[in-house]
């Protein structure tokens, strides 16, 4: 007997042994559920996000636009001596970013989706990303240039132009690809992307822009 009158080995020792024992008995099931949740949920979510790409292979597929953030370019913004025509004055892709861009391009090519047109910001990191995708001739579009230092991004003329382009593409076949910057994409479609990631959108008959899926994060 303990000094408190409770026998050694009793289920009442410390007042919660029975609770602990019940919890331990259920622990394997809880752990299994946790493991399944961690291992299956992300894959299921990713599968749903990528499933739309199968639909793009159809000849009847129209109106899809991929807005892609440039691949990894370490840092924020650009140097004070920035010159759009001089890559040495800009924040550029790292070696990892270049490899990521090439890998994303291979992924897109494997989807066997018809590419209607590829357009890019004039910033070197976006232009190089678009070129490394190797999915078509890259055309520069100043409306995709970074709005990092701009104000009222949602109503900015560049944002409105890109949204208009998305809507006007609604009845056109082939994937329209825009390669640009995170702030621009978020202003246009309300989605924040990782470096090298893309969001697939399509306009409704009413002109609303809907998110349909994503391309993988490098």
Secondary structure, DSSP 8 states (H G I E B T S, - for coil): --TTS--TT-TTGGGTHHHHHHHHHHHHHHHHHHHHHHHHHHHHHHHHHHHHHHHTTSTT-B--EEEEE-----SSS--TT-BTTBGGGS----HHHHHHHHHHHHHHHHHT--EEEEEE-SSHHHHHHHHHH-SS-EEE-GGGS--TT-SSGGGSHHHHHHHHHHHHTTT-BSEEEEEE-HHHHHHHHS----TT-EEEEEE-TTS-EEEEEEE---
